[in-house]
Amino acid sequence: MDLQSNQQSTCNNQLKLKVCGLTGLDQVQELISMNTDFLGFIFYEKSLRYVLNHLSLEDISKVEHQGKVGVFVNESIEKIFEISQKANLNFIQLHGDEDENFIIELKKKLNPEIGMIKVIRIGAGKSEQIQKTINQQPTIINYLLFDTDSTAFGGTGKQFDWNLLNEIEIPLPYFLSGGISLKNIHQLSTINQKPFSLDINSKFETEPGIKNLNQIKTLRKII
C-alpha cells in the first residue's frame, strides 16, 4: 500500500486503521496479520511509548509493511532524516509545533516516497483558529491528523469535541485521533466529512505500549 494507493482509497469510503504507540514485535506481527493499515512508532523520548526503549531502528526496518509511521515531536530535521532511513519508514507524522519552513526543508531531505502527516492539536479553541492552522499548512502535506491537545503531545485518552470538525473545511484526507474507544466509536456518525483513518492508542491498551488485541479486533469488525 503506497502513498498513491492510500490517497486513492479515500474515494471508496473504506475507513482505515492506524494503531499507534507500538513497542513489541510480536504485537506488530499480530496487527499485520489483522490487516492493520498503519503502524505507529513514537520517536519522542518523553512518551511512555518511546519505541527506542524497546526496539532498535534495525528491528523496525525489518518489519515488512507499507504503512510504517514515525511520530516526531519538535525533532531536528537531521534526526528525522536519519531515523526515517534506518527504520525504513513510509510516513512521517509531525506532532509538535513544526512550521511551514521546517516542513518544506524536511520534505526536501526525505525520500520523496515518504508521506507527510501533520497533526492539528485541538483544545478549547474555536473553529476559526483551527481553520487558520489548517490553512497555514504547506501543500506538500499529504494527510492531516486531528488529536486532543495536551502538554504531553497526545496519548491522553481524552476525546475532543468532534462537532468542531463540522464547522471547518478540511482540504485533505485526515486521521482522527484522541480518546477513540469502543464506547464512543458510534459518534463517528455525527461527523459530516468522515475520516480517512482512525488512529487508536491508549484506549486499546492494557498498559502503555501493550495493545489489547481483542479490543482492536472488535473495533475492526465495527468499522
Buried (B, 14 or more C-beta within 10 A) or exposed (E): EEBEEBBEBBEEEEBBBBBBBBBBBEBBEBBBEEEBBBBBBBBBEEBBBBBBEBBEBEBBBEBEBBBBBBBBBEBEBEEBBEBBBEBBBBBBBBBBEBEBEBBEEBBEEBEEEBBBBBBBBBEEBEBEEBBEBBEEBBEBBBBBBBBBBBEEBBBBBBBBEBEBBEEBEBEBBBBBBBBBBBEEBEEBEEBEEBBBBBBBBBBBBEEBBBBBBEBBEEBEEEE
